[in-house]
Amino acid sequence: MASVWEQYKALPPRTRMYIGLGVMAFATAGLYISDAMEERLDPARRPVKESASSPSAQKASDSGISK
């Protein structure tokens, strides 16, 4: 039984090129998508909505601790 590398090397050069380009395109898309998702979904970057009526916001302001 041939190894994966031997099977890959047995493919025609044009097919190997297409496989390589496909992997690079997939990786590039993944980088851009993950950056966009991080900007949209990262809770550390979201502004904190504090209302003066919430007990935790009042407790933090009373003790001098900022959120």
C-alpha positions in Angstrom: 0.0 0.0 0.0 1.4 3.4 -1.0 1.8 6.2 1.4 -0.2 9.4 1.1 2.9 11.2 -0.2 3.6 8.6 -2.8 -0.1 8.8 -4.0 0.2 12.6 -4.1 3.5 12.5 -6.1 1.8 10.1 -8.5 -0.8 12.7 -9.5 -0.1 14.8 -12.6 1.7 18.1 -11.9 -1.3 20.2 -12.9 -3.6 18.4 -10.4 -1.0 18.9 -7.7 -0.9 22.6 -8.5 -4.7 22.8 -8.3 -4.7 21.0 -5.0 -2.0 23.4 -3.7 -3.8 26.5 -4.9 -7.1 25.2 -3.3 -5.4 24.7 0.0 -3.9 28.2 -0.1 -7.2 29.7 -1.0 -8.9 27.8 1.8 -6.3 29.0 4.3 -6.5 32.6 3.1 -10.3 32.6 3.4 -10.0 31.1 6.9 -7.7 33.9 8.0 -10.0 36.6 6.7 -13.2 35.0 8.1 -11.6 34.4 11.5 -10.5 38.0 11.7 -14.0 39.2 10.8 -15.6 36.9 13.3 -13.2 38.0 16.0 -14.1 41.6 15.4 -17.8 40.9 15.5 -17.9 38.4 18.3 -15.0 39.3 20.7 -16.7 40.2 24.0 -13.5 42.0 25.2 -14.0 44.6 22.4 -17.7 45.2 23.0 -18.6 48.3 24.8 -20.1 47.6 28.2 -23.6 49.0 28.6 -23.9 50.2 32.2 -27.1 51.5 33.5 -27.2 53.5 36.7 -30.2 51.5 38.0 -28.4 48.1 37.9 -27.2 47.0 41.4 -23.8 45.8 40.1 -23.1 49.2 38.4 -24.0 51.0 41.6 -21.9 48.7 43.8 -18.9 49.2 41.5 -19.4 53.0 41.5 -19.8 53.1 45.3 -16.6 51.2 45.9 -14.5 53.1 43.3 -14.0 50.1 41.0 -14.7 50.7 37.3 -15.9 47.9 35.1 
